[in-house]
Amino acid sequence: MARRNGVMSSRLKEEIAKELGFYDVVEREGWGGIRARDAGNMVKRAIEMAEQSLAEQANQNTNQ
């Protein structure tokens, strides 16, 4: 199976990895070294951040 370029920027992935506490693994072993659970938690956190951003934008639009 071929790998695709990700949707998340490197900066965002690093930020989330630091927040979730496994960035040290990324530094030592690269992204391929993280556990599937950590990858899933990264995706979950990215979705939460996107939903929060959309909610804030919607709230700003209704207040204008």
C-alpha positions as CSV (number, residue, x, y, z in Angstrom):
1,M,0.0,0.0,0.0
2,A,1.4,3.4,-1.0
3,R,1.6,6.2,1.5
4,R,-0.1,9.4,0.7
5,N,1.1,12.9,1.7
6,G,-0.8,13.8,4.9
7,V,-3.4,16.5,5.3
8,M,-1.9,17.7,8.5
9,S,1.1,20.0,8.4
10,S,4.3,18.9,10.0
11,R,4.0,21.7,12.5
12,L,0.5,20.6,13.6
13,K,1.6,17.0,13.9
14,E,4.5,18.0,16.0
15,E,2.3,20.3,18.2
16,I,-0.2,17.5,18.8
17,A,2.6,14.9,19.5
18,K,4.1,17.2,22.1
19,E,0.6,17.8,23.6
20,L,-0.1,14.1,23.8
21,G,3.4,13.3,25.2
22,F,5.0,11.1,22.5
23,Y,7.1,13.6,20.5
24,D,10.3,12.1,22.0
25,V,9.5,8.9,20.1
26,V,9.0,10.9,16.9
27,E,12.4,12.5,17.4
28,R,14.1,9.2,18.1
29,E,12.4,6.9,15.6
30,G,10.4,9.1,13.2
31,W,6.7,9.0,12.6
32,G,6.8,5.3,11.8
33,G,7.9,4.6,15.4
34,I,4.7,5.8,17.1
35,R,2.1,3.3,18.3
36,A,-1.2,2.9,16.4
37,R,-3.0,4.2,19.5
38,D,-1.0,7.3,19.5
39,A,-1.7,7.9,15.8
40,G,-5.4,7.4,16.5
41,N,-5.2,9.9,19.3
42,M,-3.5,12.4,17.1
43,V,-6.3,12.1,14.5
44,K,-8.9,12.4,17.2
45,R,-7.2,15.5,18.6
46,A,-6.8,17.1,15.2
47,I,-10.6,16.6,14.5
48,E,-11.4,18.1,17.9
49,M,-9.3,21.1,17.1
50,A,-10.9,21.5,13.6
51,E,-14.4,21.3,15.1
52,Q,-13.5,23.9,17.7
53,S,-12.2,26.2,15.1
54,L,-15.3,25.8,12.9
55,A,-17.5,26.5,15.9
56,E,-15.6,29.6,16.8
57,Q,-15.8,30.8,13.2
58,A,-19.6,30.1,13.1
59,N,-20.0,32.0,16.4
60,Q,-18.1,35.0,15.0
61,N,-20.2,35.0,11.9
62,T,-23.4,35.1,13.9
63,N,-22.2,37.9,16.1
64,Q,-21.4,40.2,13.2
